[in-house]
Amino acid sequence: MTILITGAGGFIGNNFCQKLSNKEPKTKIICIDNINNYYSTKIKKLRIKRILKYKNVKFFKIDITDQIVLENLFKTYKFTEVYNFAAQAGVRYSEKNPNAYTRSNVEGFINLISLCKKIKTKKFFYASSSSVYGDCNNFPLKENQNLNPKNFYGMTKKLNEEIAKNYYENYKFKSVGLRFFTVFGEWGRPDMFMIKYLDAIYNKKKFYLNNFGKHIRDFTYIEDVTNILVKLRNKKINNYDIYNICSNKPIGLIKIIKYLEKFSPKIKINKRKFQKSDVYKTHGDNKRIVKFLKFKKFTNIYDALKKTHDWFLRNKKIYK
């Protein structure tokens, strides 16, 4: 059995690879990433270094938009499972550079799913996003409700889902889309709220709080995400499916900050107005994934925050 994990230098892909390598040392894992400079390549390279300590992991610097190189990789390894976490990330950046999202999130996605279909890969999982919902008032958000993405990033993720659906309806190629809600934790992205705040505290950087801190987010701890992914891979894929991956317990950003201030220094917070690409609130319904996997318990948000804080304090130099 040989597994492909794309976006292995990224936050979710890297943590999943590390978890799977630990649990299944005999499973051959091929990891790829283009190591782009959307945020620090130093962080991505360090993430890759930590998974290469496992003997069953191989890494190649490959961009999923490079169809010829990708096709050669598929010919060589005949992957039984593929996990696509490769994508151009960032909501606000998608308004400035939409072409980057078209290439990676659409063209790259088509390259992957078409090759999976061609070699008859048994399982194809891909990262979608809560951004596909856009601004909604009907909470919690359920997988079967209408999608209305507010930004270009969300549009590309919605298109991924439509492409996957088309591949099932036309070719009976099965897949699972995962709508991730504000994932945070160890080795997190420096462009997202949680790490940005800790980075400002311990590396003495400026911190900007959007919408004056009024945002509400369904934060999902990375450990819960990787545990769900491991459980999912042992389940049979029946058709084209979508799952919310979320805690179902939204919390305001100000409340997060107040909790972190209990054991970390206070800093100056530069508050600014609402950003047009943002949504005010995210809150997903996780009943479907919980029932399917019999997933018993999500990590308490405050325990997860303390773990993330303590990890960052030990590893703050990574983000300097």
Secondary structure as UniProt FT lines:
FT   STRAND          2..6
FT   TURN            8..9
FT   HELIX           11..23
FT   TURN            25..26
FT   STRAND          28..33
FT   HELIX           41..51
FT   TURN            52..53
FT   TURN            55..56
FT   STRAND          57..61
FT   TURN            64..65
FT   HELIX           67..77
FT   STRAND          81..84
FT   TURN            91..92
FT   HELIX           93..96
FT   HELIX           98..101
FT   HELIX           102..107
FT   HELIX           108..119
FT   STRAND          123..129
FT   HELIX           130..132
FT   TURN            143..144
FT   HELIX           152..171
FT   STRAND          175..180
FT   STRAND          183..184
FT   TURN            186..187
FT   TURN            190..191
FT   HELIX           193..202
FT   TURN            203..204
FT   STRAND          208..209
FT   HELIX           210..213
FT   STRAND          216..217
FT   STRAND          220..221
FT   HELIX           222..232
FT   TURN            233..234
FT   STRAND          240..245
FT   STRAND          251..252
FT   HELIX           253..260
FT   TURN            261..263
FT   STRAND          270..271
FT   TURN            276..277
FT   HELIX           287..293
FT   HELIX           301..315
FT   HELIX           316..319
//
